[in-house]
Amino acid sequence: MEQMTGAKETEVVVKMTSKNFRLMPEMQEFYRFVHENDLREEVKTLLTMLVGRKTKERRPRARRKLH
């Protein structure tokens, strides 16, 4: 087990919302990578496939009976 040497490590936790999603450092790096390597069409195709799979996997929730 590692011991801390007096220095406190701080971790910034950013709550991901639809408004700040694109401002996350990881996403900015991804956008930069896609732009610099001219991969817009390939990324769009991949994201469309992933979103399509995800929506197919979702099942409607069973409604709870109130009475």
Secondary structure as GFF3:
##gff-version 3
##sequence-region A 1 67
A	DSSP	three_ten_helix	21	23	.	.	.	ID=ss1
A	DSSP	alpha_helix	25	36	.	.	.	ID=ss2
A	DSSP	alpha_helix	40	57	.	.	.	ID=ss3
###
